[in-house]
Amino acid sequence: MAIRGVETVGVTAGTVLIVAAPKSVQIPSEIWLVTAGLVAILVLGVALIAWVSRWHRRQGQEIVTAHDQLVAFRLLYERGELSHDEYQRIRAQLLPRLKEQSARPMVDPTAGKPPLAEASPSLPTSSPPAPLDPAADSPDPPLN
């Protein structure tokens, strides 16, 4: 039996469940536009926050020390891309910063431990050994 605007959903043990069909509701176009605008603003806000967060993380990782710069300029000098005078001028500018950075105690930020020099005072602090004379080390005398 069909009744207009009524739908039969199911029949079990002789019981008929009747549900009224919903009427279509008209939502004004202004509400759709406002909703779409808010969704767009939310998506742009999330994208902006993600971009700023990624940028901030990269800034913390890109710390270039004077040592890193000196190594890079040394490689340029060795490849011939810098003249001796240019390298010496750059080196003279970086050496004070290098000495300043090496004077600061280095602390591991993840572990919070004291620097290696303070953690193990039993290590010798002598200068490295002098380079060996290659003539003194050779077991065979030079041939004449």
LODODO-767483 format. One record per residue (C-alpha): residue number from 1; x, y, z. Coordinates in steps of 0.001 Angstrom, whole numbers, always signed. Example, Ala and Ser with C-alpha at 12.3 -4.5 7.8 and 13.67 -1.06 7.14 Angstrom:
<rs>
   i    east   north      up
   1  +12300   -4500   +7800
   2  +13670   -1060   +7140
</rs>
This chain:
<rs>
   i    east   north      up
   1      +0      +0      +0
   2   +1496   +3339    -998
   3    +585   +6553    +711
   4   +1670   +9794    -822
   5   +4654  +11351   +1094
   6   +5083   +8201   +3202
   7   +7660   +5492   +2656
   8   +7512   +1936   +3936
   9  +10900   +1104   +5432
  10  +10582   -2484   +6540
  11   +8216   -5249   +7583
  12   +9064   -7631  +10438
  13   +6712  -10075  +12093
  14   +3668   -8355  +10784
  15   +4666   -4873  +11952
  16   +4970   -2175   +9358
  17   +7348    +692  +10038
  18   +6267   +3839   +8299
  19   +8549   +6863   +8066
  20   +7468  +10174   +6651
  21   +9631  +11302   +3741
  22  +11477  +14513   +4559
  23  +10513  +17590   +2685
  24  +13300  +19297    +801
  25  +14569  +22327   +2667
  26  +15726  +25312    +664
  27  +18839  +26994   +2091
  28  +19297  +30571    +948
  29  +22274  +31203   -1317
  30  +23649  +33810   +1108
  31  +24175  +31102   +3728
  32  +26022  +28935   +1172
  33  +28282  +31851    +239
  34  +29062  +32695   +3861
  35  +29771  +29018   +4636
  36  +32043  +28668   +1600
  37  +33882  +31853   +2585
  38  +34434  +30631   +6153
  39  +35686  +27262   +4921
  40  +38097  +29015   +2536
  41  +39389  +31239   +5351
  42  +39906  +28200   +7595
  43  +41809  +26309   +4891
  44  +44024  +29327   +4173
  45  +44648  +29794   +7911
  46  +45718  +26169   +8337
  47  +47998  +26412   +5289
  48  +49550  +29635   +6620
  49  +50160  +28128  +10062
  50  +51762  +25030   +8505
  51  +53999  +27178   +6291
  52  +55127  +29401   +9204
  53  +55802  +26346  +11355
  54  +57915  +24707   +8638
  55  +59799  +27961   +8033
  56  +60479  +28365  +11762
  57  +61844  +24816  +12047
  58  +64151  +25388   +9071
  59  +65493  +28613  +10562
  60  +66605  +26767  +13678
  61  +68431  +24136  +11648
  62  +70315  +26485   +9356
  63  +72793  +27901  +11840
  64  +76028  +28484   +9963
  65  +79063  +28842  +12184
  66  +82256  +30690  +11379
  67  +83965  +27303  +11128
  68  +81473  +26152   +8476
  69  +82040  +29334   +6504
  70  +85826  +29062   +6777
  71  +85706  +25461   +5545
  72  +83538  +26475   +2582
  73  +85853  +29362   +1655
  74  +88899  +27100   +2052
  75  +87393  +24678    -455
  76  +86758  +27543   -2883
  77  +90376  +28649   -2455
  78  +91694  +25114   -3027
  79  +89613  +24790   -6208
  80  +91042  +28056   -7469
  81  +87781  +30008   -7299
  82  +89271  +32452   -4766
  83  +92644  +34148   -4994
  84  +95113  +33958   -2130
  85  +94445  +37611   -1200
  86  +90664  +37101   -1179
  87  +90983  +34010    +988
  88  +93308  +35769   +3443
  89  +90935  +38751   +3697
  90  +87929  +36478   +4357
  91  +89949  +34393   +6812
  92  +90995  +37548   +8704
  93  +87333  +38512   +9041
  94  +86227  +35059  +10202
  95  +89020  +34276  +12672
  96  +87735  +36620  +15442
  97  +84256  +35069  +15143
  98  +85781  +31591  +15153
  99  +87767  +32350  +18318
 100  +84641  +33815  +19939
 101  +82573  +30740  +19091
 102  +85251  +28325  +20260
 103  +85555  +30183  +23581
 104  +81887  +29518  +24367
 105  +81204  +26199  +26113
 106  +79403  +23790  +23829
 107  +76359  +22152  +25396
 108  +74362  +19386  +23760
 109  +70836  +20900  +23557
 110  +69109  +17515  +23504
 111  +70841  +15998  +26492
 112  +71508  +19083  +28579
 113  +74906  +17661  +29552
 114  +77952  +19830  +30241
 115  +80575  +20225  +27522
 116  +82984  +17368  +26895
 117  +85971  +19283  +28301
 118  +84153  +19888  +31599
 119  +82661  +16394  +31728
 120  +86029  +14600  +31574
 121  +88805  +16641  +33198
 122  +91155  +13636  +33116
 123  +91768  +14040  +29381
 124  +95209  +15498  +28575
 125  +95147  +19018  +27230
 126  +98581  +18914  +25599
 127  +99170  +20060  +22068
 128  +99065  +17512  +19243
 129 +102326  +15742  +18422
 130 +104675  +17373  +15936
 131 +104651  +15981  +12398
 132 +107153  +13225  +11854
 133 +110183  +13684   +9662
 134 +109674  +11329   +6678
 135 +113454  +10897   +6240
 136 +113858   +9680   +9825
 137 +111043   +7117   +9468
 138 +112272   +5420   +6308
 139 +113958   +2099   +7103
 140 +116098   +2149   +3999
 141 +118732   +4797   +3355
 142 +118272   +6856    +201
 143 +119850   +5425   -2903
 144 +122658   +7428   -4544
</rs>
